[in-house]
């Protein structure tokens, strides 16, 4: 046990003397061990992508899902414990549908993200529960524009122009800091995202192990096909 830590990591409701909640910090570590995901805004929409990290050639890659559709104008990419992420996605879908039935309009992206974060924060306050060991990159397009939010296990949220979560976050963010431009085109954003995932991974990029989804203003959430992803990977290889 580390000095000063004592038994403060045994309960979620107990702060350590230096003001830390160790269980929340451990949940953040679970996120950093997850797959690398990225999101980028472009001129009239947003792209989400995730590296599935396939551990065996025997795995059916289509059975592994890292990007989820929440509503026709909102999607999210996850990193960390996938089972925890699925529970949060189900909750987010329910919130979105309740808003649609109650007010006859689509929920705004920031309102949905705040609801998700309130739900996550609840699990940092009570004994007998543990924090969600997952982070979400929530992306969407609404009447207020294009949005990309990163949430973490504590219930905190931050809005980004381009963001990343997971094991390769630092590498991806370094490349985004260097090369991201405001109002870039969709193709340019996808190629930059794939380049970042490639840089953060030690393995050769394969269309079967990459998920890419886009949301464009005036259009619905759409997943790119394997052939489309392979085409972008080919263009990236040709440009390098």
N, C-alpha and C positions, 0 to 999 in steps of 0.2 A: 504494500500500500504506500502511495507516495506521501511524503511529508506534508502535513497540513490538510491532507484529504480526509483522513480518519474514516468515519463511516458515513460521510455526507452524500456518498453516491448510492446509498441503499434505498432512499425514499425520494420521490419526485417533489415532495412538499417541503423539503428542508434545504435551505440555502447554506452554503459553506461560509466560513467567516469572511472570505474575500468576495462574497456576493455572487457566487456561481451556482448554477443548478447542473450538477454533473450528469444526470440522466439525459438532459437536453443536449449537452455537449457530446455524449456518447452517441446519441441519435444522429447528430451532425456527422460524426465519424462514419456511421453506417452509410450515409449519403455519399461520402467521398470514396467509399469502396464500390459504389455502383457504376453502372455503365455511363459513358460520356454522352451527354445530350447538348444540343445547341439550338438557339433561336435567333433569327435576325429579321429586323424590319427592312422592307424595301419600299419603293416609291408608293405603291398602292396596295400593300398587303404585308404578309408575314410568313416566314417559313420556319418549320420545326424539323429537327432531324435527330436521330438517335442511333448509336452504335449498339447492336444487340449483344455483342460479346458471346458468340456461339462457342460453347466449350467442347462440343463433339460433332463430328460430321454426321452422326446418327440422329441428331436432333432435327425435327421438322421446324425449319426456321419460321414458317408461317404461324406456328403456335405461340411464338414469343412476341408479345406486344409491349412496346415501350411508349408509343404515342396513342393517345385516346381522343376520340371526339366527344366533347361535352354537349355542345349544341351545334346547330348548323353554322354558327359564326364563331365558335370557340373550340379550341383544342388544347391539349396539354401533353408535355413530355415528362417522363418520370425518371428518377434515379434513386436507388436505395432499395428498400424492401418492396418488391412488386405487389405482394399481397396487401400491404398497408396502402399503397398507391391506389389499388383497385377499389378499396373501401372509400377513399377520398373522392375518386372519380364518380362512383355511384352516388355519393352525397351531392357532389356538384351537379350531376345530371338532374337529380331530384329538385334541387334549388332552382335550376334553370327552368324546369318544366312547371313548377309551382308559380314562378313569376309570370310565365307565358299564359297560364290558365287564369291567374288572378287579374293581371293587368292587360292581357291581350297584346303584349309586346315582348320583344326579346330582352333578356336581362343584359345590363351593361357589363363589360368585362371587369371593371374595377369593383363593382358591387359583388360580383360572383367571387372574385379573388378574396375580398374582405370576409365574405361568409365562410369560405374555406379556411382562411387563417383564424377566424374566431373559433371554428370547430377544432382546429389543431391546438390552439392555445388552451382550450378547455382541458386537453389531455396533459397539460403541464402543471395543473393546479390542484389536482385531487389525488389522494392516496388510493392505492389499489389499481391504478392505471399506469400506462407508460406512454411516452410521446410516440408519435408516428415516426418511424425510421425512414422517412422518404421526403424528398423535396420535389416540387412541381415547377416546371416552366409553363406558365399559362399564357397562351397567345390568342388574340382575337381581334375582330374588326367590328366596331359599332358606330353609332351616330357621332361619337366624339373623336373617332379616328382609329388608328392602329395601335395596339397595346401589346406589350410583352412584360410579364411579371414573373419574378422569381420568389418562391415561398420556401421557408425552411421549417424544420421541426418545431421551432419555438413559436411559430405563428407570425413571424415577421415577414414583411413583403417589401420588395424593391422593384421599381420599374426600370427597364433597360431598353436601349436601342438594339443591342446585341448582347446575349448572355449565354451562360453555360452552367451546367451542374454535373456532378459526377467526378470520376477518377481523374479525367484529363482536363478539369476546369481551368487550372492555371495556364496550361499550354494553349488552350483554345482562346482564353481571354487575352493573352499576350498577342496572338495573331490578330484578333479583332481590334485591339487597341492600335495596332500598326496599320491594318489594311481596310477597316470598315469605313464606309463613306455614307453620308446621309443621301437619301433619295436615289440609291442604286437600283438597278433593274432586278427583276426576279431571277433571271439566269445568273447574273453576277453574284447575287446573295447566296444562291444555292451552291455555286462553285466555291465561294469563300467558305461556306459552312463545311462542305466536303473536304476542302483543303485543311481546315482546322481539325476535323475528325481524323483525317489521315495523319496529321502531324502528331496528334495525341496518342495514336495507336501504333503498336510495333508490328502489326500484321498488315498484309496486303489488303486493300479495300475491295470488298465484294458486294455487289448489289443485293445479294440475298441476306446480308447481315446488316444492311443499313435501311432505316425507315425514314422517309421524307414525306411531310405533309405541308400543304400550302393553304392559306386563306387569303383570297383576294377580295377587295371591296366590290360589293354587288354580286359576289359568287359564294357558293357554299364550301365548307371544309372539304378538302380533297386530298386523298393519298396518292402519291405518285406510284406508278406501276414499276415493277422490277426493270422493265425495258427502258423506261424513262430515266431511272436512276443510273442504269448502266451507261446510257448515253452521256449523262453528265460526268460520270467517272472517266469515260473515254476522252471527253473534252478536257478534263482536268489533267489527265496523263499527257495529252497532246500539247497542252500549254506549258507543262513543266519541263 
